[in-house]
Amino acid sequence: MTIVTGVTARVPAKLNLQLAVGPPRADGYHDLVTVFHAVSLFDEVTVEPAGHDTVTVTGEGAAHVPHDGDNLALRAVAALRTAARGGAAAGGVRVTIAKRIPVAAGLAGGSADAAAALVACNDLWTAGLTPQQLGEVAAAIGSDVAFALLGGTAVGRGRGEHVTPALAPATQYHWVLAFADGQLATPKVYAALDRLRAPRGSGGDGSPPGSGGSGGSPPRVSTALMSALRSGDAALLGRALSNDLQPAALSLFPALRKTLAAGLELGALGAIVAGSGPTCVFLAGTAERALELAVSLSGAGVCRSVARVTGPTAGAALVPAQG
Ligand code: C5P
């Protein structure tokens, strides 16, 4: 007989259908408005009782994931232990992360792993935190962690941690992700955006701001995007995608221009850099079109590899134990 001691949670990657970035705040973060969208590319995080907290990472980009206190999943374990008031059951854990979401790719893989660790430890320790309480712990760990718990399609405000589900019909969208040969560090991309937006003579190049509020006006949700989501029309959605971080990501990773152009030439309904990049995201009208696009893109030599995903999908959730 096998005694099951571990608990596993599965968690999706996120896209930003809109990312409108405001000016930098005093704390170094940027106020933003974003429309998050969870897609079917999943990491799995298993937690088991242990003498002290450790983390092991396998799969996509495992070598690039920190194994120390910088690991977001380990930080989530520590934060939940505190929130659970160090209950007797909240001992050390061995965390094992099976990665399919590439690291530093603009898909919030690290935040996803933190969200999965919260869900898994809440169960392992029978800590009994409600989804709302877990959301509060998540918001303190990183800007995208609360959304990784929630999933679906949701509007994020503040630095992204205040999430509200978007009211939209249950349309399933077909996306192709083009993974780049390289990584982008999120803080560097935000810093590049600040430089691009700085007035001439102050170190920036005077580039015009993107779709969000930059020069002092607060960023707003795109009405074109929300009405596209309400209509469920993929062609409208493709035209309404926007990302203020895209010019910054392209300035740091110019090869992405070619990737985006190739996807549009091959018939994508929309093309955008994922979050802070460097993954490129393409929308297709049907599963068949997504397959054709994925095959053509991988043949075009404009990315490291491709994946087909659908969205929206649910947020971090327990995987039933087997056996
Ligand atoms: O919150 P998280 O750790 O995911 O953010 C990573 C980095 O991205 C931050 O340290 C900050 O440099 C940048 N960031 C930002 N404004 C946001 C979210 C993230 O400047 N709203």
Boltz pocket constraint, residues with backbone or C-beta under 6 A from the ligand:
constraints:
  - pocket:
      binder: B
      contacts: [[A, 28], [A, 29], [A, 30], [A, 31], [A, 32], [A, 111], [A, 141], [A, 142], [A, 143], [A, 144], [A, 158], [A, 159], [A, 160], [A, 186], [A, 187], [A, 188], [A, 190]]
      max_distance: 6.0
